[in-house]
Amino acid sequence: MPLLETLAYVIVFFAACFSFAWVLKEKLKAQVFLRIISIVRTKKPLEFFQKFSRFHRLFKAFANLGIIIGFGSLGIDYLYGLKLSKPKRIILFIFSFAALSAIMYFIIGRNAANPLVSSNLLPIIFSFGIFGLAGFSMLLLAINAFDVIAKILTGGKALPGVAPLIPGIQIPNVPIFVPLHGWLSLLIILVVHESFHGILAAVHKIKLKSSGLVLFGFLPIGAFVEPDEKKFQAEKPVKKLQVLSVGSMSNLALFAISLGIFLLLFSVLVAPFASPQVQVISVSKTLTVEGVEIPAPAFEKLKAGDIVLELNGVKVSSIEQFSALAKQSKVLEFMLLGESGEERFETIEKASSGSIGAVFSQPLDESKINPLSILLVEFFFWLFMLNLFVAIANLLPIEPFDGGKMVKILCIPYLGFLKIPEKDKEKLIGRIFIWIVGLLLLINALPLFQF
């Protein structure tokens, strides 16, 4: 795109944003900062939140599930273990750790495609068992941080472990691009997240002052419910935990629903038009196995664009069939059709992580698919993906995220040996996690500045 055309788009975008913010200020009395960021407050949804208070048991159980998923055995111990004798509490902790670890293994254990994940599978699974998604995300950040440091020191190109995702904008060094309609997904996610905070506040009879949206021009960048802070801080810790946890839990529930809709729509609207062949999409140069970088087994043997005709002597016609065959053997014998039309054979032995360093897919005949079907399927794809990203990020044990407020409550019972006021314990917990998580986020962001 020519520079003048790009500049024209930027000018039009900001003109629209400034105009929209001005209208919100004049017509809705919105607070406006820097003439472009608007905070729109309203009390209209508060009555809506109150209607759900009759289902208080259901919503409390839903919020408790969020505490358990968010903080694993630590959350279970807080909810149920503190009331038990010491032997029973230890048994509960061990049982919950084993059960949660088994669940995480069932989810990712046999499908860990990322070499960094597959080579550190047990620590990752155990981190979820002990500390839930908060521990899971912290350990993934730590693993990627070591990979980033190793690659920077050796002059390699590292992938960022964290990055801003702005729908419609391709950020340099970020391999993920969210289409422009991702703003609609973010609006849905933010409204659902904050609405559930409001519902739990209503369930616990915590007064809410208002709710609203934060906008950059006409684009939603945040949502909120505003409780009476003094009343909220005076509530029992379990009630505060439930109000804080339910936002991420609602996003996880919406993730599951939108994933189910995506799979249904994909199977009906897109899958019937898949070509009966499997293609090599990309080939990595290296793999990281147990912290050591090794040459990828597929490098210089497979090429992007190759068609897999046979695998281990069996004709391949779908990605499901290919995946099933690939799991059965450590050595993979390929019969390939190159882009120039030549056939060739390649034998590749998997790395100890189970990967060969290549990505395969079943190409689609897009000429036969209705463009609206593609848009609908793509919308639900990003709706479930962004819900997962938001839920996990919000559970990070660092403020201003909800997880940063939750971890202070959850960890206080373990600091009984410190003879200091509870407020000082909260500050200590906050400092510990802000240093640990803050450093991990900083290291994971370094590849964003590699050019």
C-alpha positions as CSV (number, residue, x, y, z in Angstrom):
1,M,0.0,0.0,0.0
2,P,1.5,3.4,-1.0
3,L,2.6,5.7,1.8
4,L,0.1,8.4,0.9
5,E,-2.8,5.9,0.8
6,T,-1.8,4.5,4.2
7,L,-1.6,8.0,5.6
8,A,-5.0,8.8,4.3
9,Y,-6.5,5.7,6.0
10,V,-4.8,6.7,9.3
11,I,-6.2,10.3,9.1
12,V,-9.7,9.0,8.3
13,F,-9.5,6.5,11.2
14,F,-8.4,9.0,13.8
15,A,-10.9,11.6,12.5
16,A,-13.7,9.1,13.0
17,C,-12.4,8.2,16.4
18,F,-12.2,11.8,17.6
19,S,-15.7,12.5,16.2
20,F,-17.2,9.4,17.9
21,A,-15.6,10.4,21.2
22,W,-17.0,13.9,20.9
23,V,-20.5,12.6,20.2
24,L,-20.3,10.3,23.3
25,K,-19.2,13.2,25.4
26,E,-22.0,15.5,24.2
27,K,-24.9,13.1,24.0
28,L,-24.1,10.5,26.7
29,K,-22.0,12.7,29.1
30,A,-19.1,10.2,28.7
31,Q,-15.8,10.9,30.3
32,V,-13.2,11.5,27.6
33,F,-9.4,11.3,28.0
34,L,-6.9,12.6,25.4
35,R,-10.0,13.4,23.3
36,I,-10.2,9.8,22.0
37,I,-10.6,7.4,25.0
38,S,-14.1,7.4,26.3
39,I,-15.6,5.8,29.5
40,V,-19.4,5.3,29.1
41,R,-21.2,4.6,32.4
42,T,-24.8,3.4,32.8
43,K,-26.9,1.8,35.6
44,K,-29.3,0.1,33.2
45,P,-27.7,-3.4,33.4
46,L,-27.7,-3.4,37.2
47,E,-31.4,-4.4,37.4
48,F,-30.6,-7.2,34.9
49,F,-27.9,-8.5,37.2
50,Q,-30.3,-8.6,40.1
51,K,-32.6,-11.0,38.3
52,F,-30.0,-13.8,38.4
53,S,-29.6,-13.6,42.2
54,R,-32.4,-16.2,42.7
55,F,-30.0,-18.7,41.1
56,H,-27.4,-18.0,43.8
57,R,-26.4,-21.7,44.3
58,L,-25.7,-22.2,40.6
59,F,-23.6,-19.1,40.2
60,K,-21.6,-19.7,43.4
61,A,-20.8,-23.3,42.2
62,F,-19.9,-21.8,38.8
63,A,-17.6,-19.3,40.5
64,N,-16.0,-22.0,42.7
65,L,-15.2,-24.0,39.6
66,G,-13.4,-20.9,38.3
67,I,-11.3,-20.7,41.5
68,I,-10.4,-24.4,41.1
69,I,-9.6,-24.1,37.3
70,G,-7.7,-20.8,37.9
71,F,-5.6,-21.9,40.9
72,G,-5.8,-25.8,41.0
73,S,-5.2,-27.6,44.3
74,L,-4.4,-24.3,46.0
75,G,-8.0,-23.2,45.2
76,I,-9.5,-26.5,46.4
77,D,-7.5,-26.3,49.6
78,Y,-8.8,-22.8,50.3
79,L,-12.4,-23.7,49.5
80,Y,-12.6,-27.0,51.3
81,G,-9.3,-27.9,53.0
82,L,-9.0,-25.2,55.5
83,K,-12.0,-26.6,57.3
84,L,-10.5,-30.1,57.7
85,S,-8.0,-31.7,60.1
86,K,-4.4,-31.7,58.9
87,P,-4.3,-35.3,57.7
88,K,-7.5,-35.0,55.8
89,R,-6.3,-31.7,54.3
90,I,-3.1,-33.3,53.1
91,I,-5.1,-36.2,51.5
92,L,-7.5,-33.8,49.8
93,F,-4.5,-31.8,48.4
94,I,-2.8,-34.9,47.1
95,F,-6.0,-36.3,45.6
96,S,-7.0,-33.0,43.9
97,F,-3.4,-32.5,42.6
98,A,-3.5,-36.0,41.0
99,A,-7.0,-35.5,39.6
100,L,-6.3,-32.1,38.1
101,S,-2.9,-33.3,36.6
102,A,-4.7,-36.3,35.0
103,I,-7.3,-34.0,33.5
104,M,-4.6,-31.7,32.0
105,Y,-2.8,-34.8,30.6
106,F,-6.0,-35.9,29.0
107,I,-6.4,-32.5,27.4
108,I,-2.9,-31.9,26.1
109,G,-0.8,-34.9,26.8
110,R,-1.3,-36.9,23.6
111,N,-1.7,-33.8,21.4
112,A,1.2,-31.6,22.4
113,A,2.3,-30.4,19.0
114,N,4.6,-27.6,20.3
115,P,8.1,-29.1,20.9
116,L,8.6,-26.8,23.9
117,V,5.4,-28.2,25.4
118,S,6.0,-31.8,24.6
119,S,9.5,-31.8,26.0
120,N,8.4,-30.3,29.3
121,L,5.1,-32.1,29.5
122,L,5.2,-33.4,33.1
123,P,6.2,-30.1,34.7
124,I,3.5,-28.3,32.7
125,I,0.8,-30.9,33.8
126,F,2.0,-30.7,37.4
127,S,1.9,-26.9,37.4
128,F,-1.8,-27.0,36.5
129,G,-2.4,-29.6,39.2
130,I,-0.8,-27.4,41.9
131,F,-1.6,-23.9,40.7
132,G,-4.3,-24.2,38.0
133,L,-4.2,-22.1,34.8
134,A,-2.3,-19.4,36.7
135,G,0.6,-21.9,37.3
136,F,0.2,-23.4,33.8
137,S,0.6,-20.0,32.1
138,M,3.5,-19.0,34.4
139,L,5.4,-22.2,33.6
140,L,4.8,-21.8,29.9
141,L,6.1,-18.2,30.2
142,A,9.2,-19.6,32.0
143,I,9.9,-22.3,29.4
144,N,9.6,-19.8,26.6
145,A,11.7,-17.3,28.5
146,F,14.6,-19.7,28.6
147,D,14.1,-20.4,24.9
148,V,14.1,-16.7,24.1
149,I,17.3,-16.1,26.1
150,A,19.1,-19.1,24.5
151,K,18.2,-18.0,21.0
152,I,19.1,-14.3,21.6
153,L,22.5,-15.3,23.0
154,T,23.2,-17.6,20.0
155,G,22.0,-15.0,17.5
156,G,18.8,-17.0,16.6
157,K,15.3,-15.7,16.0
158,A,13.0,-16.3,18.9
159,L,9.2,-16.2,19.0
160,P,7.5,-13.8,21.5
161,G,5.7,-15.5,24.4
162,V,3.4,-12.5,24.8
163,A,2.3,-9.9,22.3
164,P,-0.4,-7.3,21.8
165,L,-3.2,-8.5,19.5
166,I,-5.0,-5.7,17.7
167,P,-7.7,-6.9,15.3
168,G,-7.0,-5.8,11.8
169,I,-3.4,-4.9,12.4
170,Q,-0.4,-7.1,11.7
171,I,2.2,-6.4,14.4
172,P,5.8,-6.9,13.4
173,N,7.4,-10.2,14.8
174,V,4.0,-11.4,15.9
175,P,3.0,-14.6,14.0
176,I,-0.7,-14.3,14.8
177,F,-3.0,-11.9,12.9
178,V,-6.5,-11.3,14.2
179,P,-9.0,-10.1,11.4
180,L,-10.8,-6.8,11.8
181,H,-14.1,-8.6,12.9
182,G,-12.1,-9.6,16.0
183,W,-13.3,-6.3,17.6
184,L,-16.8,-7.8,17.7
185,S,-15.5,-10.9,19.4
186,L,-13.6,-8.7,21.9
187,L,-16.8,-6.7,22.6
188,I,-18.8,-9.9,23.3
189,I,-16.0,-11.3,25.5
190,L,-15.7,-8.1,27.6
191,V,-19.5,-7.7,28.1
192,V,-19.8,-11.4,29.1
193,H,-16.8,-11.2,31.5
194,E,-18.0,-8.0,33.3
195,S,-21.6,-9.1,33.3
196,F,-20.7,-12.2,35.3
197,H,-18.8,-10.0,37.8
198,G,-21.9,-8.0,38.2
199,I,-24.2,-11.0,38.6
200,L,-21.9,-12.5,41.4
201,A,-21.8,-9.1,43.1
202,A,-25.7,-9.1,43.0
203,V,-25.7,-12.6,44.3
204,H,-23.6,-11.5,47.3
205,K,-25.7,-8.3,47.7
206,I,-22.6,-6.1,47.0
207,K,-23.7,-2.7,45.8
208,L,-22.8,-1.7,42.3
209,K,-22.4,1.9,41.3
210,S,-22.5,1.5,37.6
211,S,-21.3,-0.6,34.6
212,G,-20.0,0.5,31.2
213,L,-17.5,0.4,28.4
214,V,-14.1,1.8,27.7
215,L,-13.6,2.8,24.0
216,F,-10.7,4.0,21.9
217,G,-12.7,6.1,19.5
218,F,-15.4,3.7,18.4
219,L,-13.4,0.5,19.2
220,P,-14.1,-1.3,22.6
221,I,-11.0,-1.8,24.6
222,G,-12.5,-2.6,28.0
223,A,-15.6,-3.1,30.0
224,F,-16.3,-2.8,33.7
225,V,-18.7,-3.1,36.6
226,E,-18.0,-0.6,39.4
227,P,-18.7,-2.0,42.9
228,D,-18.9,-0.1,46.1
229,E,-15.2,-0.6,46.9
230,K,-15.5,-0.2,50.7
231,K,-18.3,-2.8,50.9
232,F,-16.4,-5.2,48.6
233,Q,-13.2,-5.0,50.6
234,A,-15.2,-5.7,53.8
235,E,-16.8,-8.9,52.4
236,K,-15.6,-12.4,53.3
237,P,-12.6,-13.6,51.3
238,V,-14.6,-16.4,49.7
239,K,-17.2,-14.0,48.4
240,K,-14.5,-11.8,47.0
241,L,-12.8,-14.8,45.3
242,Q,-16.1,-15.8,43.7
243,V,-16.7,-12.3,42.3
244,L,-13.2,-12.2,40.9
245,S,-13.0,-15.7,39.5
246,V,-16.4,-15.7,37.7
247,G,-15.2,-13.4,34.9
248,S,-12.6,-15.7,33.6
249,M,-14.9,-18.7,34.2
250,S,-17.5,-17.1,32.0
251,N,-14.9,-16.7,29.3
252,L,-13.9,-20.4,29.6
253,A,-17.6,-21.3,29.3
254,L,-18.0,-19.1,26.3
255,F,-14.8,-20.6,24.9
256,A,-16.3,-24.1,25.1
257,I,-19.6,-23.0,23.6
258,S,-18.0,-21.1,20.7
259,L,-15.6,-24.0,20.1
260,G,-18.5,-26.4,19.8
261,I,-20.3,-24.1,17.4
262,F,-17.1,-23.6,15.3
263,L,-16.6,-27.4,15.0
264,L,-20.2,-27.9,14.0
265,L,-20.1,-25.1,11.4
266,F,-16.8,-26.3,10.1
267,S,-18.0,-29.9,9.7
268,V,-21.1,-28.7,7.8
269,L,-20.0,-25.7,5.8
270,V,-16.3,-26.2,5.1
271,A,-15.1,-29.8,5.7
272,P,-17.1,-31.3,2.8
273,F,-15.0,-29.2,0.4
274,A,-11.6,-30.4,1.7
275,S,-9.4,-31.8,-1.0
276,P,-8.7,-35.6,-0.5
277,Q,-5.0,-35.0,0.1
278,V,-2.6,-33.9,2.9
279,Q,-0.1,-31.1,2.2
280,V,3.1,-29.9,3.9
281,I,2.4,-26.3,5.1
282,S,5.7,-25.4,6.7
283,V,9.0,-27.0,7.8
284,S,11.0,-25.7,10.8
285,K,14.8,-25.5,10.7
286,T,15.3,-26.5,14.3
287,L,13.4,-28.0,17.3
288,T,13.9,-27.4,21.0
289,V,13.9,-30.7,23.0
290,E,14.4,-30.6,26.7
291,G,15.9,-27.1,26.5
292,V,18.4,-28.1,23.7
293,E,18.0,-26.8,20.2
294,I,18.5,-29.6,17.6
295,P,18.1,-29.7,13.8
296,A,14.5,-30.5,12.8
297,P,14.3,-34.1,11.4
298,A,12.1,-32.8,8.5
299,F,14.3,-30.0,7.5
300,E,15.7,-30.3,3.9
301,K,13.6,-33.5,3.5
302,L,10.1,-32.1,3.3
303,K,9.2,-28.8,1.5
304,A,6.3,-26.5,1.9
305,G,3.8,-27.5,-0.8
306,D,4.7,-31.2,-0.9
307,I,1.6,-33.5,-1.2
308,V,1.8,-36.7,1.0
309,L,0.7,-39.6,-1.2
310,E,1.6,-42.4,1.2
311,L,2.8,-42.7,4.8
312,N,4.4,-46.0,5.9
313,G,3.0,-47.7,2.7
314,V,-0.6,-46.5,3.3
315,K,-2.3,-44.1,0.9
316,V,-3.3,-40.9,2.6
317,S,-6.5,-39.0,1.9
318,S,-7.3,-37.0,5.0
319,I,-5.5,-35.2,7.9
320,E,-7.2,-37.5,10.4
321,Q,-5.9,-40.6,8.7
322,F,-2.4,-39.0,8.4
323,S,-2.4,-38.1,12.2
324,A,-3.4,-41.6,13.2
325,L,-0.7,-43.2,11.0
326,A,2.0,-40.8,12.2
327,K,1.3,-41.7,15.9
328,Q,1.9,-45.4,15.2
329,S,5.6,-45.3,14.3
330,K,8.8,-43.6,15.4
331,V,10.1,-43.7,11.8
332,L,7.9,-42.2,9.1
333,E,8.3,-43.3,5.4
334,F,6.8,-40.7,3.1
335,M,5.9,-40.9,-0.6
336,L,5.6,-37.3,-1.7
337,L,4.5,-35.4,-4.8
338,G,6.5,-32.2,-5.2
339,E,5.2,-28.9,-6.6
340,S,7.0,-29.5,-9.9
341,G,5.2,-32.9,-10.2
342,E,8.0,-35.3,-9.3
343,E,7.5,-38.2,-6.9
344,R,10.1,-39.0,-4.2
345,F,10.5,-41.0,-1.0
346,E,11.8,-39.7,2.3
347,T,12.4,-41.5,5.6
348,I,12.3,-39.3,8.7
349,E,12.9,-40.4,12.3
350,K,11.0,-38.5,15.0
351,A,12.8,-36.5,17.6
352,S,12.5,-37.7,21.2
353,S,9.7,-35.1,21.7
354,G,7.7,-37.0,19.0
355,S,7.9,-34.1,16.5
356,I,9.6,-33.9,13.1
357,G,9.3,-30.2,12.8
358,A,6.7,-29.9,10.0
359,V,3.1,-28.7,9.9
360,F,0.6,-30.6,7.7
361,S,-2.9,-29.6,6.6
362,Q,-5.7,-30.8,4.3
363,P,-6.2,-28.0,1.7
364,L,-9.7,-26.6,0.9
365,D,-11.2,-25.9,-2.4
366,E,-12.3,-22.4,-1.5
367,S,-13.9,-21.8,-4.9
368,K,-16.7,-24.1,-3.9
369,I,-17.3,-22.6,-0.4
370,N,-19.7,-19.7,0.1
371,P,-17.7,-16.7,1.3
372,L,-20.3,-16.0,4.0
373,S,-19.7,-19.5,5.4
374,I,-16.0,-18.9,5.6
375,L,-16.6,-15.6,7.4
376,L,-19.0,-17.2,9.9
377,V,-16.6,-20.1,10.6
378,E,-13.7,-17.7,11.0
379,F,-15.7,-15.5,13.4
380,F,-16.4,-18.4,15.8
381,F,-12.8,-19.5,15.5
382,W,-11.6,-16.2,16.8
383,L,-14.4,-16.0,19.3
384,F,-13.2,-19.2,21.0
385,M,-9.5,-18.4,20.6
386,L,-9.8,-14.9,22.1
387,N,-12.0,-16.1,24.9
388,L,-9.2,-18.6,25.9
389,F,-6.5,-15.9,25.6
390,V,-8.5,-13.4,27.8
391,A,-9.4,-16.1,30.4
392,I,-5.8,-17.2,30.8
393,A,-4.3,-13.7,30.8
394,N,-6.8,-12.5,33.3
395,L,-5.8,-15.3,35.7
396,L,-2.1,-14.3,35.7
397,P,-1.3,-13.7,39.4
398,I,-0.3,-10.1,38.9
399,E,-2.4,-6.9,39.3
400,P,-4.3,-5.3,37.7
401,F,-5.6,-8.7,36.5
402,D,-8.2,-10.5,38.6
403,G,-5.7,-13.3,39.2
404,G,-3.4,-10.8,41.0
405,K,-6.1,-10.0,43.5
406,M,-7.1,-13.6,43.9
407,V,-3.6,-14.9,44.7
408,K,-3.3,-12.5,47.6
409,I,-6.3,-14.0,49.2
410,L,-5.4,-17.6,48.4
411,C,-1.8,-17.4,49.7
412,I,-2.4,-15.7,53.0
413,P,-3.2,-18.9,54.9
414,Y,0.3,-20.2,54.1
415,L,2.0,-17.2,55.7
416,G,0.7,-17.8,59.2
417,F,4.3,-18.1,60.4
418,L,4.9,-14.4,59.6
419,K,3.9,-12.2,62.5
420,I,2.9,-9.2,60.4
421,P,-0.5,-7.6,59.7
422,E,-2.7,-9.2,56.9
423,K,-2.3,-6.1,54.7
424,D,1.5,-6.4,54.9
425,K,1.2,-10.1,53.9
426,E,-1.0,-9.1,50.9
427,K,1.7,-6.5,49.9
428,L,4.4,-9.2,50.2
429,I,2.5,-11.7,48.0
430,G,1.9,-9.0,45.4
431,R,5.5,-8.0,45.3
432,I,6.7,-11.6,44.9
433,F,4.4,-12.3,42.0
434,I,4.9,-8.9,40.3
435,W,8.7,-9.6,40.2
436,I,8.3,-13.1,39.0
437,V,5.6,-12.6,36.5
438,G,6.8,-9.2,35.5
439,L,10.2,-10.5,34.6
440,L,8.8,-13.4,32.7
441,L,6.6,-11.1,30.7
442,L,9.5,-8.8,29.9
443,I,11.7,-11.6,28.7
444,N,8.9,-13.1,26.6
445,A,8.3,-9.7,25.0
446,L,12.0,-9.2,23.9
447,P,11.5,-10.9,20.5
448,L,9.0,-8.2,19.6
449,F,12.0,-5.9,19.3
450,Q,14.2,-8.2,17.2
451,F,14.5,-6.9,13.7
